[in-house]
């Protein structure tokens, strides 16, 4: 496994840790390709029912490693960076039919911020900040920032943040709907552990279908969305987890979901 990414699997939870703390977990080609490979492995591993993406050290991710793009011997070029690094990461995060938590442990800037916002549930502690840093160096947002951010917080606010590059604290990010939750720093790890464990023990198949429905709702019209809801609800009703959920409700006990 790449040294730039750490992976642990425990209690049906895969924890993926970006591990270049000396450069605030900024992405180079090796780390971007490794993350894609690990996401693929988590998708197909039946022992994984929830995924946590976090960073090692003081940052979640500072985006692109600018040393890579300014070194003539290393620079892969922006076309390759976008088409082979960031775009595949975003599409994988949205396509994996397992819940993905962004456990934002420190600053999330540029592509790092937008990778976090592409995850299903984003939790940050109170000392974290989010920055659409692209305009500050003459670039435009990538990694689906222009897709997700206006849908999360509204067109006007998103456009202003993209243009101005304002630093947004986690508490403000929660209030504006950018993230799910801001928690006290001392409670951060416990909160992530509890949330991931809860998701790992829920009906995984249904969670994957919920994710698919919300993905399609971004572009579907009402009739198409209603049709997809009907299709997936019929499929969900045929699952073993649905049978277990109903039985547990009737018997007044906790369900034991198997993820199928």
C-alpha positions in Angstrom: 0.0 0.0 0.0 1.1 3.6 -0.7 2.7 5.4 2.2 0.6 8.4 1.3 -2.6 6.6 2.2 -3.4 4.6 5.3 -6.2 2.1 5.4 -7.6 0.3 8.4 -10.7 -1.9 8.5 -12.4 -2.6 11.8 -16.0 -3.3 12.8 -17.1 -3.1 9.2 -15.7 0.4 8.9 -12.9 1.3 6.4 -10.9 4.3 7.6 -8.9 5.9 4.8 -6.4 8.5 6.0 -4.6 10.9 3.7 -1.0 10.7 4.9 1.2 13.5 3.7 1.0 15.6 6.8 4.3 17.4 6.0 2.4 19.1 3.1 -1.0 19.3 4.8 -2.1 16.1 2.9 -2.0 17.9 -0.5 -2.4 15.6 -3.5 0.3 14.5 -5.8 -0.3 11.9 -8.6 0.8 9.0 -6.5 -1.7 9.8 -3.7 -4.5 10.5 -6.1 -4.2 7.2 -7.9 -3.8 5.3 -4.6 -7.0 6.8 -3.2 -8.9 5.7 -6.3 -7.5 2.2 -5.9 -8.4 2.0 -2.2 -11.9 3.3 -2.9 -12.3 0.6 -5.5 -11.2 -2.0 -2.9 -13.6 -0.7 -0.3 -16.5 -0.8 -2.8 -16.0 -4.5 -3.5 -14.9 -5.7 0.0 -17.9 -7.3 1.6 -16.4 -6.7 5.1 -16.7 -2.9 4.6 -20.1 -1.4 5.1 -19.1 2.2 5.9 -16.1 4.4 4.9 -14.5 7.2 6.7 -12.2 9.6 4.8 -9.9 11.7 7.0 -6.4 13.3 7.2 -3.3 12.8 9.3 -1.9 15.7 11.2 -3.2 19.3 11.2 -5.0 19.3 7.9 -7.7 17.3 6.2 -6.4 18.2 2.7 -4.9 21.4 1.3 -5.8 20.4 -2.3 -3.2 20.1 -5.0 0.5 19.9 -4.2 1.7 23.0 -6.0 5.3 21.7 -6.0 4.2 19.0 -8.4 2.7 21.4 -10.9 5.6 23.9 -10.7 8.4 21.3 -11.1 9.0 20.7 -14.8 10.2 17.1 -14.0 7.0 16.2 -12.1 4.2 18.3 -13.5 1.6 16.0 -15.1 -0.3 19.0 -16.5 -3.8 20.2 -15.5 -5.6 18.1 -18.1 -4.1 14.9 -16.6 -4.6 16.1 -13.0 -8.3 16.7 -13.6 -9.1 13.8 -15.8 -7.0 11.2 -14.1 -6.8 12.4 -10.5 -9.7 14.5 -9.1 -12.6 13.7 -11.5 -12.3 9.9 -10.9 -12.1 10.4 -7.2 -15.3 12.4 -7.2 -17.1 10.0 -9.4 -16.0 7.1 -7.2 -17.2 8.8 -4.0 -20.6 9.4 -5.5 -20.9 5.9 -7.2 -19.9 3.7 -4.2 -23.1 2.3 -2.7 -21.8 2.5 0.8 -22.0 5.5 3.1 -18.9 7.7 3.1 -18.2 10.1 6.0 -15.7 13.0 5.5 -14.2 13.3 9.0 -12.6 16.8 8.5 -9.9 17.0 11.1 -8.3 20.2 9.9 -8.2 22.7 7.1 -9.9 21.7 3.9 -8.8 23.9 1.0 -9.3 23.8 -2.8 -9.8 20.3 -4.1 -9.5 19.1 -0.5 -12.6 21.0 0.5 -14.6 19.8 -2.6 -13.6 16.2 -2.1 -15.0 16.5 1.5 -18.2 18.1 0.2 -18.7 15.3 -2.3 -18.9 12.8 0.6 -22.3 11.7 1.9 -21.9 13.1 5.4 -19.4 15.8 6.4 -18.4 16.2 10.1 -15.8 18.7 11.2 -14.6 19.9 14.6 -14.9 23.5 15.7 -11.3 24.5 14.7 -11.7 23.4 11.1 -12.0 25.8 8.2 -13.1 25.4 4.5 -11.6 27.5 1.8 -12.4 27.7 -1.9 -8.8 28.8 -2.5 -8.7 28.5 -6.3 -9.3 32.2 -7.2 -6.5 33.2 -4.8 -3.9 31.8 -7.3 -5.8 32.6 -10.5 -7.6 29.2 -10.9 -11.3 28.1 -11.0 -13.0 25.6 -8.6 -12.7 22.0 -9.7 -13.4 18.6 -8.1 -17.2 19.3 -8.5 -17.1 22.4 -6.3 -19.2 24.3 -8.8 -21.7 21.4 -8.8 -22.1 20.6 -5.1 -21.5 24.0 -3.4 -24.4 26.0 -4.9 -26.7 23.0 -4.3 -25.6 22.9 -0.6 -25.7 26.6 0.2 -27.3 28.4 -2.7 -26.1 30.1 -5.8 -25.3 33.6 -4.4 -23.4 32.4 -1.4 -21.5 29.7 -3.3 -20.5 32.2 -6.1 -19.2 34.7 -3.5 -17.1 32.1 -1.7 -15.7 30.8 -5.0 -14.7 34.3 -6.1 -13.5 35.7 -2.8 -11.8 32.7 -1.4 -13.2 33.4 2.1 -12.2 31.1 5.0 -15.4 29.6 6.5 -15.2 28.1 10.0 -16.9 24.8 10.7 -19.6 26.3 12.8 -20.6 28.7 10.1 -20.4 25.9 7.5 -22.9 23.9 9.5 -25.3 26.9 9.8 -25.2 27.6 6.1 -25.8 23.9 5.3 -22.4 23.2 3.8 -21.7 20.4 6.2 -23.8 18.0 8.4 -22.3 18.8 11.7 -19.7 20.8 13.6 -18.7 19.3 16.9 -16.4 20.3 19.8 -12.8 19.3 19.1 -12.5 17.0 22.1 -15.6 15.1 20.9 -14.6 14.8 17.3 -13.1 11.3 17.2 -15.8 9.8 19.4 -18.5 11.4 17.2 -17.0 10.0 14.1 -16.6 6.5 15.7 -20.3 6.4 16.8 -21.6 7.7 13.4 -19.5 5.3 11.4 -20.5 2.4 13.6 -24.1 3.3 13.3 -24.0 3.4 9.5 -22.0 0.2 9.3 -24.8 -1.6 11.2 -27.6 -0.2 9.2 -29.2 -1.8 6.0 -26.4 -1.2 3.6 -28.4 -2.0 0.5 -31.0 0.5 1.4 -28.4 3.2 2.2 -26.9 2.6 -1.3 -30.3 3.1 -2.9 -30.9 6.3 -0.9 -27.5 7.5 -2.2 -28.5 6.7 -5.8 -31.8 8.5 -5.4 -30.2 11.6 -4.1 -27.6 11.5 -6.8 -30.2 11.3 -9.5 -32.4 14.0 -7.9 -29.7 16.5 -8.9 -30.7 16.2 -12.5 -34.0 14.3 -12.7 -37.4 15.9 -13.3 -40.2 15.0 -10.9 -41.7 12.2 -13.0 -38.3 10.6 -13.5 -37.6 10.8 -9.8 -40.9 9.3 -8.8 -40.4 6.4 -11.2 -36.9 5.8 -9.7 -38.2 5.9 -6.2 -40.8 3.3 -7.1 -38.3 1.0 -8.8 -35.8 1.1 -5.9 -38.5 0.9 -3.2 -39.8 -2.4 -4.8 -36.2 -3.7 -4.8 -35.6 -2.6 -1.2 -38.8 -4.4 -0.1 -37.4 -7.7 -1.4 -34.2 -7.4 0.7 -33.4 -9.5 3.7 -32.7 -6.3 5.7 -36.3 -5.2 5.1 -37.6 -8.5 6.4 -35.4 -8.2 9.4 -36.4 -4.5 10.0 -40.1 -5.3 10.0 -39.6 -8.4 12.2 -37.6 -6.4 14.7 -40.2 -3.7 14.8 -43.0 -6.1 15.4 -41.0 -8.0 18.0 -39.9 -4.8 19.7 -36.2 -5.5 19.5 -33.1 -4.1 17.8 -32.7 -5.2 14.2 -29.7 -7.2 13.1 -29.0 -6.0 9.6 -26.7 -8.0 7.4 -26.4 -5.5 4.6 -28.3 -7.5 2.0 
